[in-house]
Amino acid sequence: MDIVARDLRSHAVEPSPNGIALRASFDALGGNTTLATMLTEFGAERRGHRHLDEATTFIVSGHGFTEVRPDEDGPATRISWSAGDVFAIPANAWHRHEGTSAEPARQLTFKTTPLMTRLFGSRAFVRDNPFRFDDRYADSDTWRRAVRVADWGEATAGQALAGQATAGQALAGDPPPALEDRPDLGDGVATALIPLAGQRMLEPWLVDLRPSARIASRRNRAEEVCLVLEGSGRTTLFDVDGGDLAIDWSAGDLVARPAGVAHASAAGAAGARLLVIRNVFIDLALGPLRAALPAG
Ligand SMILES: [Fe+2]
């Protein structure tokens, strides 16, 4: 089982079956079966699409925008994005991505597709469903603008932050919510949940690890993937195939700690910042039963 994919900024991508984009799939990273993760490199999508599954996107490189409509014919809204931004589309809203940078843009997208398809047994239900989540679409404060979680070197970002962006330049995303110390997770650990597009299953967490911070051993009930935004560190998985497995990671790496496996992490001497995407559908499904179980 692969646990880590190295530097997504330079990771190899292959032509997709429809020939529109180059991509690399990390759907099975860490043994995940409910959280799909796809790296896509593209210029402009000719056609938009809709899907019922939740999707959250991190911009690995380049800049551009995503055109969003409540359905095929509704008025358009543009989400501008550039490297280091994260954003989400309201579930089942029509959308189309377009890169405007000289080099093709790279997006890393996290989706609940495998779970949805397995639950309902119909790709058409997920991809061709007329239902509109009007409440999520109306809550535009949580999706109309991207959230900047890292500075991945986009040349226009500094100008945009200073309000100097001109037409055609990427606008940097909004700042993320304030970090809160999390002594329950470990010394030197702070987190912020980023609310995006009314999503219920996908939770994006910004995790800040101060130099040499440690996250105590824990088991995840939720499947998750962890993108290293800054810094470096090590995750140790306990009792895997009869032994412990240590994985060193640094900025640009994608790590998936298997659900149900005890693991601990430590930041390097310079600290680290992580974007952790969790699919918390199990806790949603458990409802009140959740109180009888240990935290996951
Ligand atoms: Fe999509």
Residues whose N, C-alpha, C, O or C-beta is under 5 A from the ligand:
A	BS01	LIG	none
